[in-house]
Amino acid sequence: MDAVAACDSVPSPGARPPQPARVRQLGRQPYAPVWHAMQRFTDNRDDTTADELWVVEHDPVFTLGQAGKDEHVLAPGDIPVLHVDRGGQVTYHGPGQIVVYPLLQLRRLGIGVRDYVCRIEQAIIDTLDEWNIGAERLDGAPGVYVGGAKVAALGIRVRRGCTFHGLAFNVAMDLEPFHRINPCGYEGLQVTSVVDLGGPSGMAAVTPVLLGHLARQFGLDLLPTTDLPDLTEAA
């Protein structure tokens, strides 16, 4: 069964009571401290730990997943390259891109990894539909596409049934750095953004819509908090 057909078979979110999930707005942050904070949160959580969604905008960085091949980084220039522990190949994060890290316990939500990926993609597709932008999945290439150009990338990790890493959604960003890599390991893959597709240019307009659709897909009751995770890097 291919990826698109597999997502077609995912049932709609059930009618069980919503599960609480804290939403932490991290603002603009360098990549590594947030990545390491996600690892600590996942390593230290237990069955009583509430789920969380971290929303962040990263300083410019290229990240290579566990299977990432250095040859897909063509000319990084002054942008740093980090090898990280998510799935997937190489992607770019930078200002004007919404990054959401769902820190969820899949067993509590009653879903598997395939369903998890499909539901993230569906939340992005439904978000774009709010502005009459028709988006789709592509067989064998996780993420969300419009007219064959990628507008959102996925890179996930699941440890002991708990998710970290997540999605990167291009809203209104400089897309030039994507020309310095083979995005997601695909030579010549075109990349686009919400503003280039006729949608809003402001992150503030898109973020609550995306969070709302993620909440619906996963059956979450979102609880905003002003507390930030500990982003202090170990010496």
C-alpha positions in Angstrom: 0.0 0.0 0.0 1.5 3.4 -1.0 1.7 6.3 1.4 -1.2 8.2 -0.1 -3.5 5.2 -0.1 -2.4 4.4 3.5 -3.5 7.9 4.6 -6.8 7.4 2.8 -7.5 4.5 5.1 -6.8 6.4 8.4 -10.1 6.8 10.3 -11.3 10.3 11.3 -10.5 11.4 14.8 -12.7 9.7 17.3 -15.3 11.1 19.6 -13.4 10.4 22.9 -12.9 13.4 25.2 -10.0 15.7 24.1 -6.7 15.1 25.8 -5.0 18.1 27.3 -1.8 19.4 25.6 0.2 22.4 26.6 1.2 24.8 23.8 4.6 26.6 24.3 5.4 29.5 22.0 9.2 29.6 21.9 9.6 32.6 19.5 12.8 32.7 17.4 15.5 30.3 18.7 18.7 28.6 17.5 18.1 25.0 16.5 20.4 23.0 18.8 19.1 24.1 22.3 15.5 23.4 21.2 16.5 20.0 19.8 18.3 19.0 23.0 15.4 20.2 25.1 13.0 18.0 23.2 15.3 15.0 23.8 15.4 15.8 27.6 11.6 16.2 27.7 11.1 12.8 25.9 13.7 11.0 28.0 12.2 12.3 31.3 8.5 11.9 30.6 6.3 9.1 31.9 2.7 8.0 31.5 1.5 11.0 33.7 3.3 13.6 31.7 1.0 15.8 29.7 1.5 16.1 26.0 2.9 19.4 24.5 3.2 21.3 21.3 6.2 23.5 20.9 6.0 26.3 18.3 9.2 27.9 17.1 10.9 29.9 14.4 14.5 28.9 13.9 17.6 30.8 13.1 19.0 29.7 9.6 20.2 26.1 9.7 20.4 23.0 7.6 19.6 19.7 9.3 20.4 16.2 8.1 18.3 13.4 9.4 19.7 10.0 10.6 19.8 8.6 7.0 21.0 12.0 5.7 23.7 12.0 3.0 26.2 14.7 3.0 26.1 14.9 -0.8 22.6 16.4 -0.6 24.2 19.5 1.0 25.4 21.2 -2.1 26.7 24.7 -1.0 25.8 25.6 2.6 27.9 28.7 2.6 27.5 30.6 5.9 24.5 28.5 7.1 25.5 25.8 9.6 24.7 22.1 9.0 23.7 19.9 11.9 23.3 16.1 11.9 20.2 15.3 14.0 18.3 12.3 15.2 15.1 12.7 13.2 14.1 10.7 10.1 14.5 12.0 6.6 17.3 13.7 4.7 18.2 17.4 4.6 16.0 20.4 5.0 16.3 24.1 5.8 14.9 26.0 8.7 14.8 29.8 8.8 12.8 32.9 9.6 9.3 33.0 8.2 8.8 29.2 8.7 6.5 27.8 11.4 8.1 24.8 13.1 5.8 22.7 15.3 7.2 19.9 17.5 4.4 17.7 18.8 5.6 15.9 21.9 2.9 13.3 22.1 2.4 9.8 23.6 0.9 7.8 20.8 -0.6 5.1 23.0 -2.6 7.7 24.9 -4.0 9.0 21.6 -4.7 5.5 20.3 -2.8 5.9 17.1 0.3 4.4 15.4 3.2 6.0 13.6 1.6 5.8 10.2 -1.6 7.5 11.5 0.5 10.1 13.2 2.3 11.2 10.0 -1.0 11.1 8.0 -2.7 13.3 10.6 0.0 15.9 10.6 -0.1 16.1 6.8 -3.9 16.4 6.9 -3.7 19.2 9.4 -1.4 21.1 7.0 -3.7 20.4 4.0 -6.7 21.6 5.9 -4.9 24.7 7.0 -4.0 25.6 3.4 -7.6 25.0 2.4 -8.6 27.9 4.7 -7.1 30.1 2.0 -8.4 28.0 -0.9 -5.0 26.6 -1.6 -5.3 23.0 -2.8 -2.6 20.8 -1.3 -1.8 17.1 -1.5 0.5 14.3 -0.5 2.9 12.7 -2.9 3.5 8.9 -3.0 6.8 8.1 -1.3 7.7 11.7 -0.3 6.4 12.6 3.1 5.2 16.2 3.4 2.7 18.5 1.8 2.8 19.8 -1.8 1.1 22.3 -4.0 1.5 21.8 -7.7 4.4 19.5 -7.1 6.3 22.1 -5.0 6.9 21.3 -1.3 5.3 23.7 1.2 5.8 21.7 4.4 8.3 19.0 5.4 8.1 16.3 8.0 10.9 14.8 10.1 9.9 12.8 13.1 11.3 10.6 15.8 9.5 8.1 18.0 11.1 6.9 21.2 9.3 4.6 23.6 6.0 5.5 21.9 6.6 9.2 22.3 7.1 11.6 19.4 9.5 14.5 19.0 10.8 16.6 16.1 7.9 17.4 13.8 6.9 19.7 10.9 8.2 22.7 9.1 5.7 24.9 7.3 6.9 27.6 4.9 4.9 30.7 5.4 6.8 33.8 4.2 10.5 33.0 4.1 13.5 33.5 1.8 13.5 30.3 -0.2 17.0 30.8 -1.6 18.8 28.5 0.9 16.7 25.5 -0.5 18.7 25.9 -3.7 21.9 25.1 -1.7 20.6 21.6 -1.0 18.6 18.7 -2.5 15.5 19.3 -0.4 14.6 16.1 1.4 17.1 14.3 -0.8 15.4 15.0 -4.1 17.5 16.8 -6.7 15.6 19.6 -8.3 12.6 19.5 -5.9 10.8 22.8 -6.0 9.9 24.5 -2.8 7.2 27.1 -2.2 5.6 29.1 0.6 2.1 30.2 1.8 2.6 33.8 0.7 3.8 32.7 -2.8 0.6 30.7 -3.1 -1.6 33.7 -2.4 -2.0 33.1 1.4 -1.2 35.4 4.3 2.3 36.7 4.8 2.1 36.8 8.6 3.0 33.9 10.9 0.4 35.2 13.4 -2.4 34.6 10.9 -1.3 31.0 10.1 -0.1 29.6 13.4 -3.5 29.5 15.2 -5.2 27.9 12.2 -2.5 25.2 12.0 -2.7 24.6 15.7 -6.5 24.3 15.6 -6.3 21.7 12.8 -3.6 19.7 14.7 -5.8 19.8 17.8 -8.7 18.4 15.7 -6.6 15.7 14.1 -5.2 14.4 17.4 -8.2 15.1 19.7 -6.3 17.6 21.8 -7.5 20.4 24.2 -4.8 23.0 23.7 -3.7 24.8 26.9 -1.5 27.8 26.1 1.3 28.5 28.6 3.8 31.3 28.9 6.4 29.0 30.5 9.3 28.0 28.2 11.3 24.8 28.4 14.9 24.9 29.7 16.9 25.9 26.6 20.2 26.0 28.5 22.9 24.0 26.7 24.9 21.7 28.8 28.6 22.7 29.2 
